[in-house]
Amino acid sequence: MIKLCGFALSNYYNKVKFVLLEHGIPFEEVLVIPSQEEAMLEHSPLGKVPYLQTAEGDLCESQCIVEYLAARYPEKTIFSADPWKAAKEREMIMFVDVHLELTVRNLYKEAFFGGKVTDATKGRVEKLLAHHIAGFKRIAKFGPYLCGERFSVADAAGYVSLPLVGLATQVIYGRDFLLDAGIEWKNYVKTIDQRPAAQRVTEDRKAYIAAQRSS
């Protein structure tokens, strides 16, 4: 059985977990915290999570893992069977993961973890996000799902990362950049919340946070 290694606070861990749960792929969860210890680097070259342990070896980077799962379990149709629709799903994931989440990640130290980021970083991120959110809005359908009327693998990425964009910008700049752009991400999240896989991901994340606070 494949093993998903990481922890429930990680949005990229939860992205992969959502896909596994949504498509009924058996897996085991292994609690792993990011580190630069050699034992960790042997599995994940940058010491990040998630990574997947398979019979063939280890695999890191959430999108690479999703692509592997799609190829390994073709009967699950993780991506649309239509090549164009599948390409658009990958495009949407790229926008969410790279253009939005990876950009706003520069703010997390101060937004969520009690640290500080420089004013220069805040200014740079603000400009980039304004540009990237405008591009995202041009392709996102919210009909009610990111790619239209049908739930797709892109929604696994959107569900775990769009709230972080909204919350981080609200904390740092005093305004939610997504809502300001007319992107009603909270309603979108409520729609995805109806799916059992999403509920499991959220429940496990909340349980992890509660356990950390009580320890």
C-alpha positions in Angstrom: 0.0 0.0 0.0 1.3 3.5 -0.8 2.1 5.8 2.1 1.4 9.5 2.2 4.0 11.2 4.3 3.5 14.6 5.8 1.2 16.3 8.2 -2.4 17.6 8.2 -1.6 21.3 8.4 0.1 21.2 5.0 -2.2 22.3 2.2 -0.1 20.4 -0.4 -0.3 17.3 1.8 -4.1 17.8 2.0 -4.3 18.3 -1.8 -2.9 14.8 -2.4 -4.9 13.4 0.4 -8.1 14.9 -1.1 -7.3 13.2 -4.4 -6.6 9.8 -2.8 -9.8 10.0 -0.7 -12.0 11.3 -3.5 -11.0 8.5 -5.9 -11.0 5.7 -3.3 -7.3 4.9 -3.6 -6.1 2.9 -0.6 -3.2 4.6 1.3 -1.6 4.9 4.7 -0.8 8.2 6.4 2.6 8.6 8.0 3.2 11.7 10.2 6.3 13.4 8.9 7.4 17.0 9.8 9.6 18.9 7.3 13.3 19.0 8.2 16.8 19.2 6.9 17.9 16.0 8.7 19.7 13.6 6.5 17.2 10.9 7.2 14.4 13.1 5.8 16.5 14.2 2.8 16.9 10.6 1.8 13.2 10.6 1.1 12.5 14.2 0.1 15.5 16.0 -1.4 14.5 19.4 -0.1 13.1 18.1 3.2 9.6 19.1 2.3 6.2 17.3 2.5 4.3 15.7 1.1 6.1 12.7 -0.3 4.8 9.4 -1.3 6.3 6.0 -0.5 5.6 3.4 -3.1 7.0 -0.1 -4.0 9.2 1.6 -6.6 10.5 4.3 -4.2 9.8 7.8 -2.9 8.2 10.6 -4.9 7.9 14.2 -3.8 6.1 17.4 -5.0 2.3 17.3 -4.8 1.6 17.7 -8.5 4.1 15.0 -9.5 2.3 12.8 -7.0 -1.1 13.5 -8.5 0.2 12.9 -12.0 1.7 9.6 -10.8 -1.6 8.6 -9.2 -3.5 9.4 -12.4 -1.1 7.3 -14.5 -0.9 4.5 -11.9 -4.7 4.3 -11.5 -6.1 5.2 -15.0 -9.4 3.6 -14.2 -10.0 6.3 -11.5 -10.0 9.1 -14.2 -8.4 11.6 -11.9 -8.1 13.9 -14.8 -10.8 14.3 -17.5 -10.7 11.7 -20.3 -10.9 14.5 -22.8 -7.4 15.8 -23.5 -8.5 19.5 -23.7 -10.4 19.4 -20.4 -7.5 17.6 -18.7 -5.1 20.2 -20.0 -7.4 23.0 -18.6 -7.5 21.2 -15.3 -3.7 21.2 -15.2 -3.7 24.8 -16.2 -6.0 25.7 -13.3 -3.8 23.8 -10.8 -0.8 25.7 -12.0 -2.6 29.0 -11.4 -3.7 28.0 -7.9 -0.4 26.3 -6.8 2.2 28.5 -8.4 0.7 31.9 -9.3 -1.4 32.3 -6.2 -0.3 30.0 -3.3 3.4 30.1 -4.0 3.3 33.9 -4.3 1.3 34.4 -1.1 3.5 31.9 0.8 6.0 34.6 1.2 3.7 36.2 3.7 3.0 33.1 5.9 5.8 33.8 8.3 4.0 36.9 9.6 0.4 36.0 8.6 0.3 32.7 10.4 3.4 31.9 12.4 4.2 35.0 14.5 7.2 36.1 12.5 7.9 39.2 10.4 8.4 39.8 6.7 9.9 42.9 5.3 8.0 45.8 3.8 9.8 45.2 0.5 8.5 41.6 0.5 5.0 42.8 1.2 5.1 45.3 -1.6 6.5 42.8 -4.1 3.9 40.2 -3.2 1.1 42.8 -3.4 2.0 43.7 -7.0 2.4 40.1 -8.0 -0.9 39.0 -6.5 -2.8 41.7 -8.1 -1.5 40.6 -11.5 -1.9 36.9 -10.8 -5.4 37.1 -9.3 -6.6 39.0 -12.3 -5.3 36.2 -14.5 -6.8 33.6 -12.4 -10.2 35.3 -12.5 -10.1 35.2 -16.3 -10.0 31.4 -16.4 -11.8 30.3 -13.2 -15.4 29.5 -13.9 -16.8 29.0 -10.4 -19.8 27.3 -12.1 -19.8 26.3 -9.2 -16.4 24.5 -9.6 -13.2 26.0 -10.8 -13.4 24.4 -14.3 -17.2 24.7 -14.7 -20.2 22.6 -13.7 -18.3 19.4 -12.9 -16.0 18.8 -9.9 -12.5 18.1 -11.1 -9.0 17.4 -9.7 -8.4 21.2 -9.9 -10.8 21.6 -7.0 -8.6 19.6 -4.8 -6.0 22.3 -5.2 -8.5 25.2 -5.0 -10.1 23.9 -1.8 -6.9 23.7 0.2 -5.1 26.8 -1.1 -7.6 29.6 -2.0 -8.5 30.1 1.7 -4.8 30.7 2.5 -4.6 33.4 -0.2 -7.7 35.2 1.2 -6.7 34.8 4.9 -3.0 35.8 4.5 -3.8 39.0 2.5 -6.5 39.9 5.1 -4.0 39.6 7.9 -1.1 41.4 6.2 -2.9 44.1 4.1 -6.2 44.4 6.0 -8.2 43.3 3.0 -8.9 40.0 1.3 -7.4 40.3 -2.2 -9.7 37.5 -3.6 -12.9 39.0 -2.3 -11.8 42.5 -3.5 -11.4 41.0 -7.0 -14.9 39.6 -6.8 -13.9 36.0 -6.2 -16.3 34.5 -3.6 -14.0 31.8 -2.4 -15.9 31.3 0.8 -19.0 30.2 -1.1 -16.8 28.0 -3.3 -15.3 26.3 -0.2 -18.8 25.7 1.2 -19.7 23.9 -2.1 -16.7 21.6 -1.9 -17.3 21.0 1.8 -20.3 18.9 0.8 -18.0 16.2 -0.5 -17.1 13.5 2.0 -13.4 13.6 1.0 -13.3 17.3 1.7 -15.0 16.8 5.1 -12.4 14.2 6.1 -9.5 16.5 5.1 -10.9 19.4 7.1 -11.7 17.3 10.1 -8.2 15.8 10.2 -6.6 19.2 9.8 -8.7 20.6 12.7 -7.9 17.6 14.8 -4.2 18.1 14.2 -4.4 21.8 15.1 -6.3 20.9 18.3 -3.7 18.3 19.2 -0.8 20.7 18.8 -2.5 23.3 20.9 -3.1 20.9 23.8 0.4 19.4 23.7 
